[in-house]
Amino acid sequence: MTFPAAFLLWLMAFSCHVRLHPLRYGVSPLGPHARHIAVTCRIVAPGVAWALSAWLDGMTGVLIWFASLSIAGLCVALCLASRRR
């Protein structure tokens, strides 16, 4: 349960990061309200993932948090790379 939740929260954070940098990643720009939501999600999602992981599994949860960070980052990078081709 810990890994899927942390993975989805990291995926959300990385996706919001991509949407906040439209020129660098080649996506359409966000409106002001959506931009505010994306900034909030980018800041809050990793913290919630960490708190949830630490609360559910202790030290193992923190290691799961780091593992899900790496895998989610790779998933977003692969998605961006496939869109550019």
Secondary structure, DSSP 4 states (H G I P E B T S, - for coil): -HHHHHHHHHHHHHHHHHHH-HHHHT-PPPPHHHHHHHHHHHHHHHHHHHHHHHHHHHHHHHHHHHHHHHHHHHHHHHHHHHHH-
